């Protein structure tokens, strides 16, 4: 159970970092338009 | 902890490499940006300020989009295209979506199968394409981010040279946008093709990306 939780945490972490990064880049671009 | 690292070595190692190299890109990009500013008689900026520039954003986003495009295309293309002899490919007689039995969906799902593999209907349909859809979605989002940050960086360059800024739609037709896009795409396609072809005749003992060392060159889909 714990091992599955760790795997899920890493999955969410990867997706979260990518989506947060892309949102940040779009906001940076829009604010400077 | 030791067991956690052993079980998740790939994701932890590449996650740390990503953060380290992104930090490196930020530091080198900042130095380069300030160097250009000095040459052009402009003002230098701090590292935190550089991280909020569209120049940094577009440089990161243009690389992200091409990587996600690479994986999206690879995942999707390997359903329909094969390479005889490549461990990255399936057998030529398995081209297509394959049977429900082989894919363990619907009534062929096992007790350990994910719930949506058994559910049937739209849930199984969606789950059956979730990896490709996610990679494709991240590609489109990254490409959008590249274009939005790109037009902003392009316009600040235009304004510094006292030329007219362009709209986002106009930017999509500029050489800058397509140069950034295609220079990344060509390298991804070369890398995918190289992997499919070189792995036919070359081996890496112990790697699941390679065939077992003693496997014949003509054998397809046998990772070792």
gemmi code that builds the backbone of each chain (N, CA, C; Angstrom):
import gemmi

chains = {
    "A": [
        ("UNK", (0.841, -1.215, 0.000), (0.000, 0.000, 0.000), (0.869, 1.255, 0.000)),
        ("UNK", (1.869, 1.269, 0.914), (2.758, 2.424, 0.997), (3.510, 2.629, -0.316)),
        ("UNK", (3.940, 1.507, -0.911), (4.736, 1.622, -2.140), (3.906, 2.225, -3.262)),
        ("UNK", (2.632, 1.827, -3.327), (1.734, 2.402, -4.324), (1.522, 3.889, -4.091)),
        ("UNK", (1.454, 4.272, -2.814), (1.255, 5.684, -2.466), (2.437, 6.521, -2.942)),
        ("UNK", (3.654, 5.993, -2.739), (4.859, 6.704, -3.183), (4.832, 6.899, -4.697)),
        ("UNK", (4.476, 5.827, -5.406), (4.435, 5.910, -6.873), (3.442, 6.971, -7.324)),
        ("UNK", (2.284, 6.986, -6.661), (1.238, 7.956, -6.990), (1.716, 9.375, -6.699)),
        ("UNK", (2.440, 9.530, -5.566), (2.962, 10.851, -5.192), (3.921, 11.365, -6.269)),
        ("UNK", (4.809, 10.489, -6.750), (5.768, 10.895, -7.790), (5.033, 11.274, -9.075)),
        ("UNK", (4.008, 10.499, -9.420), (3.190, 10.771, -10.615), (2.580, 12.175, -10.514)),
        ("UNK", (1.958, 12.451, -9.377), (1.309, 13.754, -9.177), (2.349, 14.878, -9.173)),
        ("UNK", (3.520, 14.597, -8.577), (4.596, 15.583, -8.503), (5.098, 15.965, -9.905)),
        ("UNK", (5.349, 14.969, -10.744), (5.826, 15.221, -12.106), (4.806, 16.053, -12.888)),
        ("UNK", (3.561, 15.583, -12.862), (2.507, 16.266, -13.618), (2.298, 17.676, -13.067)),
        ("UNK", (2.363, 17.791, -11.738), (2.171, 19.093, -11.096), (3.251, 20.085, -11.485)),
        ("UNK", (4.507, 19.631, -11.495), (5.629, 20.512, -11.848), (5.499, 20.985, -13.300)),
        ("UNK", (5.156, 20.048, -14.197), (5.040, 20.410, -15.618), (3.895, 21.400, -15.831)),
        ("UNK", (2.734, 21.108, -15.255), (1.576, 21.989, -15.444), (1.809, 23.356, -14.788)),
        ("UNK", (2.440, 23.357, -13.611), (2.736, 24.626, -12.935), (3.723, 25.430, -13.785)),
        ("UNK", (4.742, 24.753, -14.321), (5.734, 25.428, -15.158), (5.094, 26.044, -16.385)),
        ("UNK", (4.254, 25.277, -17.067), (3.619, 25.788, -18.293), (2.690, 26.960, -17.993)),
        ("UNK", (1.955, 26.854, -16.885), (1.074, 27.957, -16.487), (1.911, 29.213, -16.236)),
        ("UNK", (3.034, 29.030, -15.540), (3.930, 30.153, -15.238), (4.450, 30.808, -16.524)),
        ("UNK", (4.873, 29.986, -17.484), (5.415, 30.529, -18.739), (4.340, 31.321, -19.497)),
        ("UNK", (3.113, 30.796, -19.506), (2.024, 31.486, -20.207), (1.724, 32.820, -19.516)),
        ("UNK", (1.686, 32.800, -18.170), (1.419, 34.032, -17.419), (2.531, 35.058, -17.677)),
        ("UNK", (3.786, 34.603, -17.636), (4.916, 35.507, -17.909), (4.770, 36.136, -19.296)),
        ("UNK", (4.427, 35.290, -20.281), (4.255, 35.798, -21.645), (3.118, 36.797, -21.740)),
        ("UNK", (1.985, 36.483, -21.100), (0.804, 37.352, -21.184), (1.040, 38.684, -20.475)),
        ("UNK", (1.723, 38.656, -19.326), (1.944, 39.889, -18.572), (2.843, 40.857, -19.318)),
        ("UNK", (3.714, 40.312, -20.162), (4.650, 41.188, -20.882), (4.129, 41.603, -22.254)),
        ("UNK", (2.946, 41.106, -22.651), (2.418, 41.437, -23.986), (2.136, 42.928, -24.126)),
    ],
    "B": [
        ("UNK", (13.601, 3.921, 3.115), (14.181, 4.957, 2.247), (15.009, 4.317, 1.140)),
        ("UNK", (15.859, 3.340, 1.564), (16.710, 2.662, 0.598), (15.845, 1.941, -0.437)),
        ("UNK", (14.785, 1.306, 0.076), (13.890, 0.561, -0.806), (13.136, 1.526, -1.729)),
        ("UNK", (12.749, 2.674, -1.177), (12.041, 3.678, -1.974), (12.910, 4.125, -3.145)),
        ("UNK", (14.188, 4.401, -2.850), (15.092, 4.857, -3.910), (15.333, 3.765, -4.943)),
        ("UNK", (15.421, 2.508, -4.478), (15.653, 1.414, -5.423), (14.431, 1.219, -6.329)),
        ("UNK", (13.249, 1.322, -5.754), (12.017, 1.101, -6.520), (11.667, 2.261, -7.446)),
        ("UNK", (12.207, 3.453, -7.141), (11.835, 4.642, -7.922), (13.055, 5.360, -8.484)),
        ("UNK", (14.109, 4.594, -8.742), (15.374, 5.184, -9.174), (15.263, 6.050, -10.412)),
        ("UNK", (14.536, 5.591, -11.412), (14.432, 6.340, -12.670), (13.769, 7.700, -12.457)),
        ("UNK", (12.618, 7.686, -11.794), (11.882, 8.948, -11.635), (12.630, 9.906, -10.718)),
        ("UNK", (13.271, 9.394, -9.657), (14.016, 10.269, -8.744), (15.261, 10.821, -9.440)),
        ("UNK", (16.033, 9.937, -10.113), (17.271, 10.380, -10.766), (16.992, 11.424, -11.845)),
        ("UNK", (16.002, 11.142, -12.707), (15.732, 12.090, -13.786), (15.046, 13.359, -13.280)),
        ("UNK", (14.285, 13.246, -12.199), (13.686, 14.439, -11.589), (14.769, 15.373, -11.076)),
        ("UNK", (15.783, 14.788, -10.398), (16.885, 15.600, -9.871), (17.742, 16.172, -11.006)),
        ("UNK", (17.996, 15.354, -12.038), (18.759, 15.848, -13.192), (18.035, 17.013, -13.851)),
        ("UNK", (16.704, 16.886, -13.956), (15.905, 17.961, -14.553), (16.066, 19.258, -13.746)),
        ("UNK", (15.882, 19.153, -12.412), (15.970, 20.360, -11.580), (17.372, 20.973, -11.644)),
        ("UNK", (18.399, 20.115, -11.628), (19.782, 20.598, -11.689), (20.090, 21.305, -12.992)),
        ("UNK", (19.668, 20.701, -14.105), (19.984, 21.301, -15.404), (19.118, 22.532, -15.677)),
        ("UNK", (17.891, 22.538, -15.141), (17.054, 23.737, -15.297), (17.693, 24.911, -14.557)),
        ("UNK", (18.231, 24.616, -13.369), (18.938, 25.656, -12.606), (20.160, 26.123, -13.399)),
        ("UNK", (20.869, 25.167, -14.003), (22.025, 25.519, -14.825), (21.634, 26.390, -16.002)),
        ("UNK", (20.526, 26.036, -16.652), (20.048, 26.826, -17.785), (19.705, 28.250, -17.334)),
        ("UNK", (19.085, 28.346, -16.130), (18.713, 29.662, -15.619), (19.953, 30.518, -15.381)),
        ("UNK", (20.988, 29.907, -14.794), (22.214, 30.661, -14.480), (22.947, 31.073, -15.770)),
        ("UNK", (23.092, 30.122, -16.700), (23.771, 30.433, -17.958), (22.948, 31.419, -18.789)),
        ("UNK", (21.628, 31.206, -18.813), (20.745, 32.097, -19.570), (20.791, 33.521, -19.027)),
        ("UNK", (20.845, 33.635, -17.685), (20.921, 34.939, -17.032), (22.218, 35.659, -17.422)),
        ("UNK", (23.332, 34.910, -17.371), (24.636, 35.496, -17.732), (24.632, 35.950, -19.194)),
        ("UNK", (24.070, 35.125, -20.061), (24.017, 35.448, -21.486), (23.143, 36.681, -21.736)),
        ("UNK", (21.992, 36.712, -21.035), (21.058, 37.834, -21.175), (21.744, 39.152, -20.788)),
        ("UNK", (22.436, 39.129, -19.626), (23.117, 40.343, -19.168), (24.270, 40.739, -20.085)),
        ("UNK", (24.937, 39.727, -20.638), (26.021, 39.992, -21.593), (25.476, 40.763, -22.801)),
        ("UNK", (24.344, 40.300, -23.306), (23.709, 40.977, -24.448), (23.295, 42.397, -24.074)),
        ("UNK", (22.750, 42.537, -22.849), (22.310, 43.851, -22.389), (23.488, 44.833, -22.367)),
        ("UNK", (24.631, 44.374, -21.866), (25.827, 45.230, -21.799), (26.267, 45.626, -23.207)),
        ("UNK", (26.264, 44.630, -24.122), (26.672, 44.909, -25.507), (25.767, 45.936, -26.164)),
        ("UNK", (24.459, 45.867, -25.815), (23.505, 46.778, -26.449), (23.282, 48.046, -25.632)),
        ("UNK", (24.069, 48.200, -24.565), (23.953, 49.392, -23.744), (22.701, 49.424, -22.882)),
        ("UNK", (22.116, 48.242, -22.616), (20.911, 48.179, -21.780), (21.248, 47.930, -20.331)),
        ("UNK", (20.197, 47.771, -19.496), (20.381, 47.541, -18.063), (20.485, 46.046, -17.777)),
        ("UNK", (21.415, 45.657, -16.898), (21.476, 44.254, -16.483), (20.390, 44.010, -15.429)),
        ("UNK", (19.978, 42.732, -15.284), (18.925, 42.413, -14.313), (19.384, 41.294, -13.378)),
        ("UNK", (18.662, 41.135, -12.245), (19.012, 40.094, -11.275), (18.525, 38.738, -11.776)),
        ("UNK", (18.998, 37.655, -11.148), (18.561, 36.311, -11.539), (17.049, 36.121, -11.354)),
        ("UNK", (16.478, 36.508, -10.190), (15.014, 36.373, -10.037), (14.256, 37.142, -11.125)),
        ("UNK", (14.749, 38.316, -11.491), (14.088, 39.102, -12.540), (14.201, 38.391, -13.884)),
        ("UNK", (15.355, 37.738, -14.115), (15.526, 37.002, -15.375), (14.536, 35.846, -15.477)),
        ("UNK", (14.273, 35.179, -14.324), (13.339, 34.043, -14.328), (11.919, 34.479, -14.699)),
        ("UNK", (11.631, 35.768, -14.572), (10.304, 36.277, -14.928), (10.293, 36.905, -16.320)),
        ("UNK", (11.371, 36.699, -17.099), (11.374, 37.234, -18.465), (10.789, 36.219, -19.437)),
        ("UNK", (10.204, 36.725, -20.505), (9.664, 35.821, -21.519), (10.785, 35.155, -22.310)),
        ("UNK", (11.987, 35.742, -22.284), (13.137, 35.118, -22.945), (13.452, 33.764, -22.299)),
        ("UNK", (13.456, 33.736, -20.951), (13.702, 32.474, -20.246), (12.548, 31.508, -20.507)),
        ("UNK", (11.315, 32.011, -20.417), (10.125, 31.163, -20.589), (10.096, 30.504, -21.966)),
        ("UNK", (10.382, 31.263, -23.009), (10.296, 30.691, -24.365), (11.403, 29.668, -24.595)),
        ("UNK", (12.586, 29.912, -24.020), (13.689, 28.955, -24.191), (13.371, 27.608, -23.535)),
        ("UNK", (12.726, 27.646, -22.376), (12.371, 26.391, -21.700), (11.205, 25.717, -22.427)),
        ("UNK", (10.177, 26.503, -22.740), (8.952, 25.937, -23.332), (9.203, 25.305, -24.705)),
        ("UNK", (10.097, 25.892, -25.504), (10.311, 25.345, -26.855), (10.946, 23.957, -26.790)),
        ("UNK", (11.732, 23.718, -25.742), (12.318, 22.385, -25.585), (11.302, 21.399, -25.010)),
        ("UNK", (10.490, 21.869, -24.090), (9.458, 20.988, -23.505), (8.495, 20.501, -24.584)),
        ("UNK", (8.038, 21.414, -25.442), (7.017, 21.009, -26.425), (7.540, 19.913, -27.349)),
        ("UNK", (8.823, 20.028, -27.730), (9.348, 19.037, -28.671), (9.522, 17.678, -28.009)),
        ("UNK", (9.835, 17.668, -26.711), (9.969, 16.388, -26.011), (8.613, 15.700, -25.890)),
        ("UNK", (7.583, 16.473, -25.557), (6.256, 15.870, -25.429), (5.710, 15.458, -26.794)),
        ("UNK", (6.060, 16.216, -27.828), (5.658, 15.804, -29.181), (6.334, 14.472, -29.527)),
        ("UNK", (7.605, 14.366, -29.177), (8.355, 13.140, -29.454), (7.663, 11.934, -28.815)),
        ("UNK", (7.341, 12.047, -27.531), (6.731, 10.895, -26.863), (5.315, 10.637, -27.368)),
        ("UNK", (4.565, 11.705, -27.624), (3.212, 11.522, -28.159), (3.269, 10.763, -29.484)),
        ("UNK", (4.137, 11.220, -30.389), (4.230, 10.572, -31.705), (4.757, 9.144, -31.592)),
        ("UNK", (5.714, 8.951, -30.706), (6.282, 7.617, -30.560), (5.229, 6.642, -30.035)),
        ("UNK", (4.492, 7.084, -29.032), (3.445, 6.237, -28.450), (2.379, 5.927, -29.499)),
        ("UNK", (1.975, 6.956, -30.230), (0.907, 6.794, -31.222), (1.396, 6.031, -32.451)),
        ("UNK", (2.595, 6.374, -32.950), (3.099, 5.761, -34.176), (3.383, 4.274, -33.996)),
        ("UNK", (3.825, 3.883, -32.791), (4.182, 2.475, -32.593), (2.957, 1.572, -32.501)),
        ("UNK", (1.754, 2.167, -32.449), (0.531, 1.352, -32.536), (0.384, 0.856, -33.977)),
        ("UNK", (0.715, 1.735, -34.927), (0.417, 1.474, -36.344), (1.635, 1.175, -37.209)),
        ("UNK", (2.822, 1.601, -36.768), (4.040, 1.372, -37.559), (4.972, 0.439, -36.787)),
        ("UNK", (5.627, -0.454, -37.496), (6.580, -1.349, -36.838), (7.954, -1.213, -37.492)),
        ("UNK", (8.968, -1.673, -36.795), (10.314, -1.753, -37.358), (10.830, -3.154, -37.065)),
        ("UNK", (10.848, -3.972, -38.089), (11.293, -5.353, -37.884), (12.704, -5.376, -37.315)),
        ("UNK", (12.892, -6.117, -36.226), (14.214, -6.217, -35.616), (14.448, -5.240, -34.473)),
        ("UNK", (13.519, -4.275, -34.262), (13.733, -3.287, -33.206), (13.006, -3.671, -31.917)),
        ("UNK", (13.698, -3.586, -30.756), (13.031, -3.882, -29.481), (11.992, -2.820, -29.128)),
        ("UNK", (12.018, -1.681, -29.827), (11.039, -0.615, -29.591), (9.734, -0.894, -30.330)),
        ("UNK", (9.745, -1.914, -31.167), (8.583, -2.194, -32.010), (7.896, -3.487, -31.596)),
        ("UNK", (6.592, -3.586, -31.940), (5.942, -4.873, -31.736), (6.030, -5.680, -33.022)),
        ("UNK", (5.511, -6.912, -32.978), (5.585, -7.790, -34.146), (4.727, -7.231, -35.286)),
        ("UNK", (5.186, -7.404, -36.537), (4.435, -6.885, -37.687), (2.995, -7.404, -37.764)),
        ("UNK", (2.700, -8.594, -37.231), (1.322, -9.092, -37.314), (0.430, -8.550, -36.197)),
        ("UNK", (0.967, -7.654, -35.369), (0.153, -7.091, -34.279), (-0.171, -5.614, -34.502)),
        ("UNK", (0.016, -5.139, -35.728), (-0.256, -3.730, -36.046), (-1.705, -3.393, -35.710)),
        ("UNK", (-1.906, -2.242, -35.052), (-3.259, -1.808, -34.709), (-3.516, -1.865, -33.213)),
        ("UNK", (-4.790, -1.816, -32.839), (-5.157, -1.690, -31.423), (-5.155, -3.009, -30.656)),
        ("UNK", (-5.042, -4.133, -31.365), (-4.985, -5.471, -30.755), (-6.324, -5.862, -30.112)),
        ("UNK", (-6.450, -7.151, -29.754), (-7.731, -7.658, -29.249), (-7.958, -7.264, -27.787)),
        ("UNK", (-9.227, -7.252, -27.371), (-9.570, -6.964, -25.972), (-8.910, -7.984, -25.056)),
        ("UNK", (-8.796, -9.206, -25.546), (-8.206, -10.274, -24.739), (-6.735, -9.963, -24.445)),
        ("UNK", (-5.994, -9.596, -25.496), (-4.567, -9.300, -25.298), (-4.377, -8.044, -24.451)),
        ("UNK", (-5.297, -7.083, -24.621), (-5.172, -5.824, -23.888), (-5.807, -5.889, -22.493)),
        ("UNK", (-6.420, -7.022, -22.172), (-7.041, -7.241, -20.850), (-8.055, -6.153, -20.508)),
        ("UNK", (-8.956, -5.873, -21.448), (-10.008, -4.888, -21.173), (-11.379, -5.552, -21.174)),
        ("UNK", (-12.373, -4.853, -20.550), (-13.740, -5.379, -20.481), (-13.771, -6.692, -19.717)),
        ("UNK", (-14.406, -7.676, -20.296), (-14.536, -8.947, -19.568), (-13.226, -9.731, -19.510)),
        ("UNK", (-12.199, -9.266, -20.221), (-10.894, -9.933, -20.169), (-9.988, -9.343, -19.089)),
        ("UNK", (-10.496, -8.320, -18.368), (-9.696, -7.694, -17.317), (-9.499, -8.693, -16.174)),
        ("UNK", (-8.353, -8.584, -15.486), (-8.079, -9.476, -14.359), (-8.456, -8.767, -13.057)),
        ("UNK", (-8.343, -9.507, -11.948), (-8.693, -8.936, -10.640), (-7.800, -7.741, -10.308)),
        ("UNK", (-6.567, -7.748, -10.814), (-5.630, -6.650, -10.505), (-5.712, -5.501, -11.516)),
        ("UNK", (-6.498, -5.665, -12.580), (-6.565, -4.613, -13.600), (-7.122, -3.318, -13.011)),
        ("UNK", (-6.683, -2.159, -13.550), (-7.277, -0.884, -13.111), (-8.788, -0.913, -13.356)),
        ("UNK", (-9.552, -0.234, -12.480), (-11.027, -0.263, -12.565), (-11.538, 0.143, -13.942)),
        ("UNK", (-10.917, 1.168, -14.518), (-11.412, 1.696, -15.798), (-11.095, 0.777, -16.976)),
        ("UNK", (-10.224, -0.197, -16.761), (-9.958, -1.167, -17.827), (-11.125, -2.147, -17.913)),
        ("UNK", (-11.796, -2.358, -16.776), (-12.905, -3.304, -16.705), (-14.242, -2.616, -16.980)),
        ("UNK", (-14.329, -1.319, -16.672), (-15.606, -0.599, -16.687), (-16.341, -0.655, -18.028)),
        ("UNK", (-15.602, -0.651, -19.131), (-16.246, -0.603, -20.451), (-16.719, 0.798, -20.780)),
        ("UNK", (-17.270, 0.985, -21.992), (-17.803, 2.289, -22.397), (-16.747, 3.367, -22.487)),
        ("UNK", (-17.157, 4.621, -22.209), (-16.253, 5.761, -22.387), (-15.070, 5.718, -21.435)),
        ("UNK", (-15.260, 5.119, -20.236), (-14.161, 5.096, -19.275), (-13.008, 4.225, -19.775)),
        ("UNK", (-13.328, 3.049, -20.290), (-12.278, 2.186, -20.841), (-11.676, 2.811, -22.101)),
        ("UNK", (-12.540, 3.439, -22.916), (-12.055, 4.112, -24.123), (-11.062, 5.210, -23.792)),
        ("UNK", (-11.401, 6.006, -22.778), (-10.527, 7.116, -22.372), (-9.232, 6.602, -21.738)),
        ("UNK", (-9.382, 5.625, -20.830), (-8.207, 5.084, -20.138), (-7.271, 4.395, -21.132)),
        ("UNK", (-7.856, 3.794, -22.169), (-7.060, 3.094, -23.185), (-6.194, 4.045, -24.005)),
        ("UNK", (-6.522, 5.338, -23.976), (-5.763, 6.330, -24.741), (-5.133, 7.385, -23.846)),
        ("UNK", (-5.162, 7.163, -22.534), (-4.795, 8.228, -21.596), (-3.324, 8.651, -21.709)),
        ("UNK", (-2.425, 7.721, -21.973), (-1.005, 8.082, -22.054), (-0.735, 8.979, -23.261)),
        ("UNK", (-1.256, 8.572, -24.418), (-1.078, 9.380, -25.625), (-1.769, 10.727, -25.508)),
        ("UNK", (-2.993, 10.725, -24.941), (-3.733, 11.978, -24.793), (-2.995, 12.947, -23.871)),
        ("UNK", (-2.430, 12.425, -22.792), (-1.709, 13.294, -21.858), (-0.468, 13.883, -22.524)),
        ("UNK", (0.302, 13.028, -23.224), (1.507, 13.523, -23.908), (1.123, 14.534, -24.994)),
        ("UNK", (0.069, 14.230, -25.752), (-0.391, 15.141, -26.797), (-0.883, 16.454, -26.206)),
        ("UNK", (-1.615, 16.362, -25.090), (-2.130, 17.561, -24.426), (-0.997, 18.427, -23.895)),
        ("UNK", (0.007, 17.777, -23.278), (1.149, 18.534, -22.751), (1.953, 19.172, -23.887)),
        ("UNK", (2.014, 18.464, -25.035), (2.687, 19.048, -26.206), (1.965, 20.326, -26.633)),
        ("UNK", (0.648, 20.261, -26.798), (-0.099, 21.438, -27.256), (0.011, 22.592, -26.267)),
        ("UNK", (-0.054, 22.252, -24.967), (0.045, 23.287, -23.934), (1.446, 23.928, -23.940)),
        ("UNK", (2.482, 23.087, -24.112), (3.854, 23.617, -24.153), (4.078, 24.476, -25.395)),
        ("UNK", (3.478, 24.046, -26.497), (3.633, 24.799, -27.755), (2.920, 26.142, -27.635)),
        ("UNK", (1.754, 26.116, -26.954), (1.029, 27.362, -26.688), (1.886, 28.277, -25.811)),
        ("UNK", (2.485, 27.695, -24.763), (3.341, 28.479, -23.860), (4.522, 29.063, -24.637)),
        ("UNK", (5.110, 28.256, -25.527), (6.228, 28.747, -26.354), (5.796, 29.947, -27.186)),
        ("UNK", (4.585, 29.852, -27.782), (4.125, 30.928, -28.658), (3.789, 32.198, -27.876)),
        ("UNK", (3.186, 32.028, -26.687), (2.794, 33.195, -25.885), (4.029, 33.901, -25.314)),
        ("UNK", (4.970, 33.092, -24.775), (6.211, 33.693, -24.259), (7.059, 34.190, -25.431)),
        ("UNK", (6.993, 33.451, -26.554), (7.797, 33.795, -27.727), (7.416, 35.138, -28.314)),
        ("UNK", (6.110, 35.408, -28.424), (5.683, 36.685, -29.015), (6.094, 37.843, -28.113)),
        ("UNK", (6.050, 37.595, -26.808), (6.442, 38.627, -25.856), (7.940, 38.938, -25.972)),
        ("UNK", (8.763, 37.878, -26.043), (10.215, 38.067, -26.186), (10.534, 38.720, -27.531)),
        ("UNK", (9.826, 38.269, -28.571), (10.032, 38.805, -29.927), (9.718, 40.299, -29.961)),
        ("UNK", (8.605, 40.660, -29.303), (8.198, 42.062, -29.318), (9.133, 42.955, -28.515)),
        ("UNK", (9.688, 42.442, -27.413), (10.613, 43.290, -26.656), (11.876, 43.543, -27.481)),
        ("UNK", (12.250, 42.557, -28.290), (13.384, 42.717, -29.208), (13.030, 43.731, -30.307)),
        ("UNK", (11.801, 43.610, -30.845), (11.339, 44.529, -31.889), (11.341, 45.977, -31.379)),
        ("UNK", (10.791, 46.143, -30.143), (10.676, 47.490, -29.583), (12.048, 48.088, -29.304)),
        ("UNK", (12.992, 47.236, -28.860), (14.329, 47.759, -28.564), (15.014, 48.236, -29.844)),
        ("UNK", (14.555, 47.714, -30.989), (15.136, 48.158, -32.261), (14.205, 49.135, -32.992)),
        ("UNK", (13.259, 49.656, -32.209), (12.315, 50.667, -32.707), (11.523, 50.195, -33.928)),
        ("UNK", (11.165, 48.888, -33.918), (10.292, 48.371, -34.977), (8.962, 47.962, -34.368)),
        ("UNK", (7.957, 47.775, -35.222), (6.610, 47.508, -34.729), (6.489, 46.128, -34.094)),
        ("UNK", (5.771, 46.046, -32.949), (5.491, 44.738, -32.356), (4.450, 43.990, -33.206)),
        ("UNK", (4.369, 42.657, -33.027), (3.392, 41.872, -33.783), (2.368, 41.269, -32.828)),
        ("UNK", (1.198, 40.895, -33.374), (0.187, 40.228, -32.553), (0.566, 38.756, -32.419)),
        ("UNK", (-0.158, 38.044, -31.521), (0.140, 36.616, -31.319), (-0.067, 35.849, -32.627)),
        ("UNK", (-1.162, 36.166, -33.327), (-1.427, 35.469, -34.593), (-0.361, 35.752, -35.643)),
        ("UNK", (0.068, 36.998, -35.703), (1.139, 37.350, -36.644), (2.433, 36.628, -36.280)),
        ("UNK", (2.670, 36.490, -34.964), (3.902, 35.834, -34.516), (3.949, 34.379, -34.990)),
        ("UNK", (2.762, 33.724, -35.053), (2.712, 32.317, -35.491), (3.197, 32.153, -36.934)),
        ("UNK", (3.277, 33.269, -37.676), (3.767, 33.200, -39.052), (5.194, 33.697, -39.205)),
        ("UNK", (5.841, 34.010, -38.066), (7.205, 34.551, -38.176), (8.254, 33.451, -38.288)),
        ("UNK", (9.396, 33.835, -38.845), (10.515, 32.898, -38.952), (11.024, 32.527, -37.568)),
        ("UNK", (10.944, 33.469, -36.607), (11.426, 33.204, -35.248), (10.672, 32.027, -34.634)),
        ("UNK", (9.330, 32.048, -34.751), (8.505, 30.978, -34.171), (8.829, 29.626, -34.806)),
        ("UNK", (8.918, 29.593, -36.132), (9.148, 28.325, -36.820), (10.587, 27.851, -36.725)),
        ("UNK", (11.521, 28.795, -36.604), (12.915, 28.391, -36.400), (13.065, 27.706, -35.043)),
        ("UNK", (12.457, 28.319, -34.002), (12.502, 27.723, -32.661), (11.819, 26.358, -32.656)),
        ("UNK", (10.688, 26.262, -33.354), (9.906, 25.020, -33.356), (10.621, 23.903, -34.115)),
        ("UNK", (10.997, 24.194, -35.344), (11.537, 23.132, -36.203), (12.942, 22.678, -35.804)),
        ("UNK", (13.731, 23.588, -35.215), (15.069, 23.157, -34.803), (14.963, 22.127, -33.683)),
        ("UNK", (13.891, 22.183, -32.905), (13.694, 21.170, -31.868), (13.070, 19.903, -32.433)),
        ("UNK", (12.119, 20.059, -33.339), (11.450, 18.878, -33.908), (12.414, 17.981, -34.669)),
        ("UNK", (13.280, 18.597, -35.501), (14.149, 17.764, -36.329), (15.028, 16.863, -35.461)),
        ("UNK", (15.494, 17.389, -34.329), (16.375, 16.574, -33.491), (15.613, 15.426, -32.830)),
        ("UNK", (14.331, 15.683, -32.503), (13.526, 14.620, -31.880), (13.259, 13.493, -32.876)),
        ("UNK", (12.938, 13.874, -34.108), (12.640, 12.844, -35.116), (13.890, 12.027, -35.437)),
        ("UNK", (15.043, 12.704, -35.502), (16.298, 11.982, -35.748), (16.579, 11.007, -34.607)),
        ("UNK", (16.323, 11.454, -33.373), (16.592, 10.607, -32.208), (15.687, 9.373, -32.209)),
        ("UNK", (14.397, 9.570, -32.521), (13.460, 8.443, -32.545), (13.864, 7.440, -33.620)),
        ("UNK", (14.139, 7.958, -34.812), (14.533, 7.083, -35.916), (15.816, 6.340, -35.594)),
        ("UNK", (16.789, 7.050, -34.991), (18.061, 6.423, -34.644), (17.855, 5.286, -33.656)),
        ("UNK", (16.993, 5.534, -32.657), (16.738, 4.505, -31.637), (16.120, 3.262, -32.275)),
        ("UNK", (15.140, 3.483, -33.154), (14.459, 2.351, -33.793), (15.423, 1.557, -34.667)),
        ("UNK", (16.310, 2.252, -35.367), (17.194, 1.587, -36.325), (18.454, 0.996, -35.661)),
        ("UNK", (19.120, 1.801, -34.806), (20.379, 1.326, -34.209), (20.164, 0.126, -33.295)),
        ("UNK", (18.959, 0.062, -32.660), (18.712, -1.034, -31.724), (18.468, -2.367, -32.438)),
        ("UNK", (18.388, -2.339, -33.776), (18.243, -3.591, -34.523), (19.553, -4.373, -34.458)),
        ("UNK", (20.690, -3.672, -34.655), (21.987, -4.350, -34.768), (22.895, -4.160, -33.556)),
        ("UNK", (22.551, -3.209, -32.671), (23.403, -2.949, -31.503), (22.681, -3.374, -30.223)),
        ("UNK", (23.426, -3.648, -29.151), (22.857, -4.141, -27.893), (23.387, -3.351, -26.700)),
        ("UNK", (22.605, -3.306, -25.631), (23.081, -2.791, -24.350), (22.647, -3.788, -23.294)),
        ("UNK", (23.591, -4.565, -22.848), (23.280, -5.635, -21.891), (22.550, -5.091, -20.669)),
        ("UNK", (21.421, -5.690, -20.323), (20.684, -5.319, -19.123), (19.660, -4.213, -19.329)),
        ("UNK", (19.678, -3.550, -20.475), (18.719, -2.447, -20.678), (17.437, -2.940, -21.331)),
        ("UNK", (16.269, -2.567, -20.780), (14.998, -2.960, -21.401), (14.775, -2.252, -22.736)),
        ("UNK", (15.616, -1.262, -23.043), (15.517, -0.576, -24.331), (16.239, -1.357, -25.423)),
        ("UNK", (16.956, -2.404, -25.009), (17.728, -3.217, -25.960), (17.228, -4.653, -25.962)),
        ("UNK", (17.523, -5.341, -27.054), (17.258, -6.776, -27.075), (18.338, -7.452, -26.229)),
        ("UNK", (18.077, -8.663, -25.693), (19.155, -9.400, -25.026), (20.311, -9.567, -26.014)),
        ("UNK", (21.543, -9.561, -25.487), (22.729, -9.509, -26.341), (22.745, -10.591, -27.421)),
        ("UNK", (22.310, -11.813, -27.059), (22.404, -12.913, -28.002), (21.220, -13.071, -28.943)),
        ("UNK", (20.253, -12.143, -28.852), (19.068, -12.233, -29.717), (19.436, -11.921, -31.168)),
        ("UNK", (18.899, -12.685, -32.133), (19.201, -12.424, -33.547), (18.788, -11.006, -33.958)),
        ("UNK", (19.499, -10.465, -34.949), (19.202, -9.109, -35.422), (17.776, -8.988, -35.943)),
        ("UNK", (17.254, -10.079, -36.520), (15.926, -10.007, -37.114), (14.782, -10.109, -36.118)),
        ("UNK", (15.079, -10.462, -34.864), (14.019, -10.641, -33.868), (13.459, -9.303, -33.409)),
        ("UNK", (12.133, -9.198, -33.380), (11.456, -7.955, -33.002), (10.810, -8.102, -31.617)),
        ("UNK", (10.743, -6.973, -30.869), (10.057, -6.931, -29.578), (10.536, -7.997, -28.596)),
        ("UNK", (11.810, -7.960, -28.255), (12.306, -8.854, -27.211), (13.253, -8.060, -26.344)),
        ("UNK", (12.735, -7.383, -25.326), (13.595, -6.555, -24.485), (14.306, -7.414, -23.461)),
        ("UNK", (15.519, -6.989, -23.101), (16.304, -7.754, -22.138), (17.050, -6.789, -21.240)),
    ],
}
model = gemmi.Model(1)
for chain_id, residues in chains.items():
    chain = gemmi.Chain(chain_id)
    for i, (resn, *xyz) in enumerate(residues, 1):
        res = gemmi.Residue()
        res.name, res.seqid = resn, gemmi.SeqId(i, " ")
        for name, pos in zip(("N", "CA", "C"), xyz):
            atom = gemmi.Atom()
            atom.name, atom.element = name, gemmi.Element(name[0])
            atom.pos, atom.b_iso = gemmi.Position(*pos), 0.0
            res.add_atom(atom)
        chain.add_residue(res)
    model.add_chain(chain)
structure = gemmi.Structure()
structure.add_model(model)
structure.setup_entities()
